[in-house]
Amino acid sequence: MRTITTTRATVNGARHASVLPGATICVGALVSPGQSGPVRIDVERLDPLFGWQFVRRFNARAAGGRAGVPFRPSAEGRYRASAVFRGTPTAAPSLSRRFARLVVAKPLRG
């Protein structure tokens, strides 16, 4: 019998984040209960005319329930990430049910 898992996508360790243009962030996954194994992370960007567009796919390995990879957004805008834990012989696969969201923008002037 395999352990049932849950997976959560993260951006800089949280569900939501905002950064300045040019910043490198960490997109990742949290796999409960602390499983290790292969993880896939997909990043999409919101195009105002065509909706969500695929940007990048990362293959990583969770260790102790955490996986993360560096990502530098190419432009200002809204991004979202999803994560999939691919499972192991002792842990069932799972996928994030919610997206981790990122806003890349310059600060507003007052």
Secondary structure by P-SEA (a helix, b strand, c coil): ccccbbbbbbccccccccccccbbbbbbcccccccbbbbbbbbbbbcccccccccbbbbbbbcccbbbbbbbbccbbbbbbbbbccccccbbbbbbcccbbbbbcccccc
